[in-house]
Amino acid sequence: MGQKKETTEPRVLAIILGGGKGTRLYPLTKERSKPAVPFGGKYRIVDIPISNCINSGYRKIYLLTQFNSASLHQHIINSYNFDRFSRGFVEILAAEQTLEHSGWYEGTADAVRKNISHFRAQNPTHYVILSGDQLYRMNLKQFMDTHIASGADITIAAKAVNRSDASGFGIMQVDKDNRITAFMEKPAKDLNIDEWKIPENSRGDLPAELEYLASMGIYIFNADTMDEMLDNDFNDFGKEIIPGAIKTKKVSSYIFNGYWEDIGTIRSFYEATLDLTKPVPQFNFYDEDKPIYTHMRNLPPSKINNADMTATLASEGCVITNSRLQSSVIGVRSIINQGCDFDGVIMMGADFYENDAAKADNKKKGVPDIGIGKNCKITRAIIDKNARIGDNCCINVSGKRYEDGDHGLFYSADGIIVIRKFAVIPSGTVI
């Protein structure tokens, strides 16, 4: 009998890129980084890529960030504590000064380069590079198996898009074996790119109108390839490293045919969140085998006192009294008093409950309690954490359209009103 061939599992290190200042998600990113923005009532955006890693069996995870890291640090510490037998970890690497590097991260590749000594200590054979602000479910183990089977040095996850959407992405040209032969960053809408269409043998059951492959900003690198590709001054994977690698390395594509949303703007964040309220949302939190992990808060069940709720998610620890809520997502510890009417509202909730003494002190100062006062009407709005909205307030119900930007008590973006974290909105306010 022949000797059984021994197979060695790859040693995979996951690196989640925390992004830059998150200016397009302002003011949600005023006091926190993009990955730390609350999502879906009880989660943070960063829980999505971390859970994808854990559900795929990859438990050595680094998160690279440099802006407003405190909230993210606290969330990671409270949420991800692996037992000592798994040897797993989720560790934040914020930009730091060393003898070799004195500045901020200058881009995605620069962030990885400046932390490569930390990564090498884990002796990985492969790196999975993920974004910290995308909404999707992906079997990263299947992605890795495909990468190894192809013999590629680098594999890029790709999403099929139509011609109109192609102008907003980096577009890849592939051959019949899914090897990437060229890369173009955001082709102009009037540019003829017919030669970049997906080959027929790679299309599978893709809809006919989806003819081009867009980079999702999700990569697998062989460890030695990563070392070689970062031995330069290039700062960005998408704009510099990948186009250069295509010329000298085998770079393959991995077509992902599931739901994927880049939630980098207030509008995309708002729409992706409210999609969760549909009977069959595009992103499914209700998967027994692949849960989305987050901070276990040990909160009491939500108390619903005679409320009319339609297509609405209510997280734990809420108290909702005699109100009407439609197409809304209500975060942890949300207090909504009687007579309120919500339509298309994302309320992120609170970090704590106020006790009776605090409420009495608020009353003396004329400051509303945390949460929503009586008889408030609110539509198409995002209410950030720990906001105080008094009685008889009307937010975004008059039909008035505000210019995008800061308006003192609130922020406007694409017709969506954002009430900032810790904001105080006096009783009777009309926005």
Residue pairs with C-beta under 8 A, 6 or more apart in sequence:
10 125
10 126
10 144
10 148
11 122
11 123
11 124
11 125
11 126
12 58
12 60
12 124
12 125
12 126
12 127
12 128
12 144
13 60
13 62
13 119
13 122
13 124
13 126
13 127
13 128
14 53
14 58
14 60
14 61
14 62
14 127
14 128
14 130
14 140
15 61
15 62
15 64
15 112
15 119
15 127
15 128
15 129
15 130
16 35
16 46
16 49
16 50
16 53
16 61
16 62
16 63
16 64
16 130
16 131
16 132
17 64
17 108
17 111
17 129
17 130
17 131
17 132
18 33
18 34
18 35
18 46
18 63
18 64
18 65
18 66
18 67
18 72
18 132
19 33
19 34
19 35
19 65
19 131
19 132
19 133
20 67
21 29
21 67
22 28
22 29
22 33
22 34
22 37
22 67
22 133
22 264
23 29
24 264
24 265
24 266
25 34
25 37
25 133
25 264
25 265
25 266
25 269
26 411
27 384
27 406
27 411
27 418
27 420
27 421
28 37
28 266
28 269
28 382
28 384
28 418
29 37
29 67
29 68
30 68
30 420
30 421
31 68
31 71
31 421
32 68
32 70
32 71
32 72
33 65
33 67
33 68
33 69
33 71
33 72
33 132
34 45
34 132
34 133
34 264
35 44
35 45
35 46
35 63
35 65
35 72
35 132
35 133
36 44
36 45
36 46
36 68
36 71
36 72
36 75
37 44
37 45
37 133
37 269
38 44
38 331
38 348
38 349
38 385
39 45
39 47
39 48
39 135
39 263
39 269
39 273
40 273
40 276
40 285
40 313
40 329
41 313
41 314
41 315
41 329
41 330
41 331
41 332
41 349
42 294
42 297
42 315
42 316
42 331
42 332
43 292
43 294
44 72
44 75
44 294
45 132
45 133
45 135
45 263
46 63
46 72
46 75
46 76
46 132
47 79
47 292
47 293
47 294
48 134
48 135
48 136
48 292
49 130
49 131
49 132
49 134
50 61
50 63
50 80
50 90
50 293
51 290
51 291
51 292
51 293
52 130
52 136
52 137
52 138
52 140
53 59
53 61
53 128
53 130
53 140
54 88
54 293
55 139
55 289
55 290
55 291
56 138
56 139
56 140
56 141
56 144
57 141
58 128
58 140
58 141
59 82
59 86
59 87
59 88
59 89
60 87
60 88
60 89
60 122
60 124
61 80
61 88
61 89
61 90
61 91
62 90
62 91
62 92
62 93
62 115
62 118
62 119
63 72
63 76
63 90
63 91
63 92
63 93
63 132
64 92
64 93
64 94
64 105
64 111
64 112
64 115
65 72
65 92
65 93
65 94
65 95
65 132
66 94
66 95
66 104
66 105
66 111
69 92
69 94
72 92
73 92
75 295
76 90
76 91
76 92
78 295
79 90
79 293
79 294
79 295
79 296
80 89
80 90
80 293
82 88
82 89
82 90
93 115
93 118
95 103
95 104
95 105
95 111
95 114
98 114
100 114
101 114
105 111
105 114
106 235
107 235
107 236
107 237
107 239
108 129
108 217
108 235
108 236
108 237
108 238
109 229
109 230
109 234
109 235
109 236
109 237
109 240
109 241
110 235
110 236
112 119
112 127
112 129
112 226
112 230
113 230
116 226
116 227
116 230
119 127
124 223
125 222
125 223
126 144
126 147
126 220
126 221
126 222
126 223
127 219
127 220
127 221
127 223
127 226
128 140
128 143
128 144
128 218
128 219
128 220
129 218
129 219
129 220
129 221
129 237
130 218
131 216
131 217
131 218
131 262
133 262
133 263
133 264
134 216
134 217
134 218
134 260
134 261
134 262
134 263
135 259
135 260
135 261
135 262
135 263
135 272
135 283
136 256
136 258
136 259
136 260
136 261
136 283
137 258
137 259
137 283
137 284
137 287
137 290
138 157
138 218
138 256
138 258
143 155
143 157
143 218
143 220
143 254
144 220
146 155
146 254
147 155
147 220
147 252
147 254
150 177
150 178
150 250
150 252
151 250
152 179
152 250
152 251
152 252
153 221
153 222
153 225
153 245
153 249
153 250
153 251
154 219
154 220
154 221
154 222
154 225
154 229
154 242
154 245
154 249
154 250
154 251
154 252
155 219
155 220
155 251
155 252
155 253
155 254
156 172
156 180
156 215
156 216
156 218
156 219
156 242
156 251
156 252
156 253
156 254
157 215
157 216
157 218
157 219
157 253
157 254
157 256
158 172
158 213
158 214
158 215
158 216
158 253
158 254
158 255
158 256
159 169
159 213
159 214
159 216
159 255
159 256
159 260
160 198
160 206
160 207
160 210
160 211
160 212
160 213
160 214
160 255
160 257
161 169
161 210
161 212
161 213
161 214
162 209
162 210
162 211
162 212
163 193
163 211
163 212
164 189
165 214
166 187
166 193
166 212
166 214
167 186
167 187
167 188
167 189
168 186
168 214
169 186
169 214
169 215
170 183
170 184
170 185
170 186
170 214
170 215
170 238
170 239
170 242
171 183
171 184
171 185
171 186
171 187
171 193
171 196
171 212
171 213
171 214
171 215
172 180
172 182
172 183
172 184
172 196
172 213
172 214
172 215
172 253
173 180
173 181
173 182
173 183
173 184
173 195
173 196
174 180
174 181
174 198
174 199
174 202
174 213
174 253
175 181
175 199
176 199
176 201
176 202
177 252
178 202
178 252
178 253
178 254
178 255
179 250
179 251
179 252
179 253
180 246
180 251
180 252
180 253
181 246
182 196
182 246
183 215
183 242
183 243
183 246
184 193
184 196
185 238
185 239
187 193
187 196
193 212
196 212
197 211
197 212
198 206
198 210
198 211
198 212
198 213
198 255
202 255
204 255
204 257
205 257
206 255
206 257
213 253
213 255
215 238
215 242
216 256
216 260
217 237
217 238
219 237
219 242
221 229
225 245
225 249
229 241
229 244
229 245
229 249
230 241
234 240
234 241
234 244
242 251
245 251
259 282
259 283
261 268
261 272
261 282
261 283
262 268
263 269
263 272
265 413
265 414
266 382
266 413
266 414
266 416
266 418
267 413
267 414
267 416
269 382
270 346
270 380
270 382
270 414
270 416
272 283
273 329
273 346
274 327
274 328
274 329
274 344
274 346
275 281
275 282
275 283
276 283
276 285
276 313
276 329
277 311
277 312
277 313
277 327
277 328
277 329
278 311
279 311
285 292
297 316
297 317
297 332
299 316
299 317
299 332
299 333
300 316
300 317
301 316
301 317
302 314
302 315
302 316
302 317
302 318
302 319
302 320
303 318
303 319
303 320
304 314
304 318
304 320
305 319
305 320
305 321
305 322
305 338
306 321
306 322
307 320
307 321
307 322
307 323
307 324
307 325
308 323
308 324
308 325
309 320
309 324
309 325
309 326
310 325
310 326
310 327
311 326
311 327
311 328
312 325
312 326
312 327
312 328
312 329
312 330
312 342
313 328
313 329
313 330
314 320
314 325
314 330
314 334
315 330
315 331
315 332
315 334
315 349
316 332
317 332
317 333
317 334
317 349
317 353
318 330
318 332
318 333
318 334
318 335
318 336
318 349
319 334
319 335
319 336
320 330
320 334
320 336
321 336
321 337
321 338
322 338
322 339
323 336
323 337
323 338
323 339
323 340
323 341
323 342
324 340
324 341
324 342
325 336
325 340
325 342
325 345
326 342
326 343
326 344
327 343
327 344
328 342
328 343
328 344
328 345
328 346
328 347
329 345
329 346
329 347
330 336
330 345
330 347
330 349
331 346
331 347
331 348
331 349
331 350
331 385
332 349
332 350
333 349
333 350
333 351
333 352
333 353
334 347
334 349
334 350
334 371
334 372
335 350
335 369
335 370
335 371
335 372
336 342
336 347
336 371
336 372
337 371
337 372
337 373
337 374
337 376
337 391
338 374
338 375
339 374
339 375
339 376
340 372
340 374
340 375
340 376
340 377
340 378
341 376
341 377
341 378
342 378
342 379
343 378
343 379
343 380
344 379
344 380
344 381
345 378
345 379
345 380
345 381
345 382
345 383
346 381
346 382
346 383
347 372
347 383
348 382
348 383
348 384
348 385
349 385
350 370
350 371
350 385
350 386
351 385
351 386
352 370
352 386
354 362
354 369
354 370
359 369
362 368
362 369
366 426
367 388
367 424
368 388
368 389
368 390
368 391
368 424
368 425
368 426
368 427
369 388
370 386
370 387
370 388
371 388
371 389
372 378
372 383
372 389
373 389
373 390
373 391
373 392
373 393
373 427
374 391
374 392
375 391
375 392
376 389
376 391
376 392
376 393
376 394
376 395
377 393
377 394
377 395
377 397
378 393
378 394
378 395
378 396
378 397
379 395
379 396
379 397
380 396
380 415
380 416
380 417
381 395
381 396
381 416
381 417
381 418
381 419
382 416
382 417
382 418
382 419
383 389
383 419
384 418
384 419
384 420
384 421
384 422
384 423
385 421
385 422
386 421
386 422
387 419
387 420
387 421
387 422
387 423
387 424
387 425
388 423
388 424
388 425
389 395
389 419
389 425
389 429
390 425
390 426
390 427
390 428
390 429
391 427
391 428
392 427
392 428
393 425
393 427
393 428
393 429
393 430
393 431
394 429
394 430
394 431
395 410
395 417
395 419
395 425
395 429
395 431
396 415
396 416
396 417
396 431
398 430
401 415
402 412
402 417
403 412
404 412
404 413
404 414
405 411
405 412
407 431
409 419
409 423
409 425
409 429
409 431
410 417
410 418
410 419
410 420
410 423
410 431
411 417
411 418
411 420
412 418
417 431
419 425
425 431
